């Protein structure tokens, strides 16, 4: 996952997260319409989903307590469908992983993320990565990373299982020219909703309340992403990459 007044790590450990005591998980009233995976009609701008929510899984009281102790809160009403993609922004610090993992546990969400397939060959490490939600990426696959993930998502839908893929589309903590588009392509090809999640270190909030159905128009969709996520402040604001498709190096 991906960083103000609430800086993490300034004094090390949990002190870097500490702030005012607040309820870490706020039940937002924003509802989201359930849509099963499948091709969707194009529209000029992404459609903000409204309607009933799928319930969270089991929430961690310990994660809630740690977040409250550190002054952070989580806004997350639920997810609109059993399958989808979550784009996390901005990603500018290693502390994003700590905050994101605590938020995931506090919300009770079962999230997946891409990980190198070689990691799963290491006995202990592989089991830990899989436990956290890692999905092996086989770069030699004839279908490619996007195609394989779409197939896994469709298979999960056929079984009636949940499959939400969380990705930090910047792909790095360093400043780049824009976002990688692999996760975007997964959402378009699978026809699933996209959740826009942000880590705001100024407000000390992790928010997952906006879900949209993409148009398939890259420029229009990214303009909507930028309008919503652009104002958010990461741990190191100068390292936040612009919200636009990454262009290949000349």
N, C-alpha and C positions, 0 to 999 in steps of 0.2 A: 504494500500500500504506500501514500505520499504526503507543509509546515508553516513584534507583537508583545504584547504585554505578558502573555503566559508562555514564556520561553521554556522549552524543555532542555534539561541537561546543563543549564547555566551553572548550577552548583552540584551537579551530579546526582544520579539516582532519582528517587521519588521526589526529592526537593526540586528538581527541574520541572516537575509537573504540578507542584503545589500551588493552590490558589484558594479562593473562597469555597466554603462547603455548600454544595448544591446537589440536588437530586440528579444523578448522572444520566438517568434514562427518562426523557420526557415523552409522554405519549402524545404525539402530534395528532391534531384532528384531521389532517389531510388524508382523505381516503384515496384509494387507487383501484381502478377497475381491473378485474381479472381478465386476462386474455391468454388463451392457450397459444403455444408456438404455432407459427404458420405464416405464409406470405401476407403482407398487409398492403393496402392501397397507398399509393404515394399521395402526399399532401404538400403544400408549399412550405410549411414549417412543421417541426416535430409536434405531435399531439401529446399534451400533458394528460396523463391518465387519471381518471377519477372513478371511484366506485368501491366495492368491498375489498378488504384486505385479507390476505392469507395470514394466519397467526404465526408468530415467532415460535422458535423452538424453546428449549429450556434455557432460561437466563441465569447468569452467574451472579450470585449475591456478592461474592468476593470481588469480582471485577467492578461491580457497581461501587463497592466500598472504596476500592483503590482510586477509581476515577473521582469520586466525591472528595476523597482526601486530598487529591491533587488539583481540585478546582475545575475539573472537566465535566461536561454533560454530553449526553447522546440524545439526538432527536431522531427517532426511527419508529414510524407507525406500523411498519410491516412491508411486505412485498406484494406486488400486484398479480403475480403468476408463479407457478412452480419453477419456471425456468426463466433466465434472463442474464443480463450483463450489467455489472456495476463499474462505472468509471470513477476512479478516485483521484482527486486533485486538491491542492498541489502536493508534489512529492519532492521535498528539498532536504530531507534529513533522515538519518537512521532512526530518529525518535518517532517517525511516522509509523514504523512497524510496531513499536511498543504501544503507542496510543491506539493504533488500528486493531491490534490483537485484543486489547482490553475492551475496546468498543464492540468488537465482534462477539466476544463472550458475554458482555453486558446485554447485548441485543438478543442473544440466543440464535443468531443466524448461522446456518451451515453454508459456508462460502467455499468456493474452489478458487485456486490460482494456478497459473502456469509455473512449472518447475522443470529444470533439465532432467531428462530421463536417467542420466548417469547418477543422479542423487539417490534414486530409488534402488540402485544396486548396492549401496552401502547399508549393511544390515540394520544398525541402530538408527542412523540418520534417515534412511529411507522410510522406516516405519513412522518416525516423528513427522517427517514432511507430509506423509500420507494422512496422518492423524490430523494435522493442521488444515488439510484440504487440498494438498498439492495434486495437480494433474500432470502426468508425465508428458513432456513435449518431445516427440520423435521427429527431428528435423530431416530425417531421411525418408519419412513417409511420403508416398506418392500423392496423397491428398493434401499435404502441407498441414501446418499447425492450425490454420483456420478451418480447413475441411475436416480434420480429425475432431476438433472441438465441436463443430456443428453436428457431426454424427453422434458424438457422445451425448450432446444435449437432446437430440432427437430420440436417442435410445432411452434416455432418462424419462422423457415425456411418454414414450410408449409403455414404460413400466409404471408410470405414475409417480416417479421419484422427483425430488427437488434437484435442481442444478443451476446455481447462480455463480457465475464466474466474475470474480473481482480483479480488476486490473488497474495499475497505475500507468496510464498510457504514455507518460513522458519516458518511461523505461529506464530512468536514471535519476539520481539526485542532482545532477549537474544541469546547467542551463543548456538547452538545445534549441533548434529552430522550430520545434513543434512536437506534436504527438505522433506516435506510431498508430497505425490504423487497423492493426490486426483484430483487436477486440471489437472495434466498430463493425468490421466486416462480418464477424461472427454474428453480431446482433442482426445485421441486415439479412444475411443468408438464412439464419434460423427463424427470422421473423419474430424475435422476442423483445420484450421491453428493455429499456436501458435506465438504470438508476444513476443519478448524478450525486455522488457523495463528495463532501469536502471536509478537510481538516482545517479549521480556522484557529490559528494559534493566538490571534489577538483576542478573539471572543472565547477561546478555549471550548470549542464545541465541535463535535463530529456529527454531521447532519446527513441523513439519508431519507429525505422527504419528497424529492422530486423524481418522478418516473415519467418517461416519455416513450412514444412509439416513433421510430425514425421514419424519415421520408425516403431515404436511400439517396438523397441529393447531398453529397459530401459537404459542399460549401454551406448549404442552408442548415444542415444539422450542426456543423461546427460553429456557425454563427450563434445558434441557440445555446450551445454548450458555453461559449465565451460570455454571453450575456448573463448566464446564471452563475457560472463558476469563477469568472474573471475577477470579481471584487474580493475573493477570499484570500486571506493572508497566511502564508506558510511559515514554518519555523525560520527559514532563510529566504525572505521575499525576493531577493535579487536572483535567486536560482530557479524561480518558477518559470517554466517554459511557456511561450505564447500558446494560446489555445487555437491551434490551426494544424492542418495535416502537415506532417514533416516532409520536407522536400528532399529529394535525393541530392547528395553532394555533387557539385559540378565536376 
